[in-house]
Every structure is written in C-alpha cells, then in structure tokens.
Amino acid sequence: MPTLFPIPNHQLDAGEILVIDDDSSSLFLIQDLLTSMGLGEKVTTASSAEDALEILAEREGTARYPELLFLDIRMPHIDGFGFLERLDKLRSPNHPTPKVVILSYYGNRLYQEQAEKYGVSAYLRKPLTREKVLDLIEFRSYPN
C-alpha cells in the first residue's frame, strides 16, 4: 500500500480530534490513517464512552478540547447514543460543540435517524478512508 502524504501547499486543519471506539483494531487503523495524513499530533483515542467523557472534562477550558469526534455506535456500557446524550448535557461555554461523525459497520436506517436527532454532522460506514476524511475537513491554504 502506498504511503499517503498531506497535499503539498495545503495544511489539513481539523483542530483536536477524539476517536471513540471499543475495538482496538479500529482505533489503530483510524489513528494510523489520520497520522498518515499529517494529523497524528492532534489525535487522541478513547476505548469507551466513559473514557471519552473523562477526556472532555479534563480538557475543558484548554486548547486541547476536541473540535472533531469520530464515534462508534455499538459499545458496551454506554453506547454511542448514550455518549451523545451526555455530550449534549456537557455543552461548554468555553468551546463550540464538537462536530460529531459517527463511524459504524451498520448502515441501519434507524441508527441514522436517531443520529440526526442529536445533530450529528455525518454518519459514515466503516472503514474510514482518506477520501472521507478530506470530505469532512476544511482545507486551509498557506503560502510558501
């Protein structure tokens, strides 16, 4: 597989990214993809909704507060929708609400409709690809 590099003369800027998934293989693959795109330093992973909520609380009021969340739906204890309920209650006066992108192996229409109720930015089928990331992240041009 060829090595992927950021597009020359453009810098991908997604702010801080939090990836929430209980599957360690998925976390590894997503982090590896984002790193290959030059976003690795901005990525934090959480293997549960509880861990993600703790990260959000710890980063409240800091520059490391996530702007983009990649969220799995099916997780033990607190699933993705339970996380979204709690996220809604955590609205921070110090930060805009993070953009939430659901990543799921399931194209279940009921899941998609429920996600829309929470104002999710996108519902994407796994695996996450470079093209999907580029569609989600705004390009910002910088002169040489």
Buried (B, 14 or more C-beta within 10 A) or exposed (E): EEEEEEEEEEEBBBBBBBBBBBBEEBBEBBBEBBBBBBBEEBBBBBBBBBBBBEBBEEBBEEEBBBBBBBBBBBBEEBBBBBBBBBBEEBEBEEBEEBBBBBBBEBEBEEBBEBBEEBEBBBBBEBEBEEEBBEEBBEEEEEEE
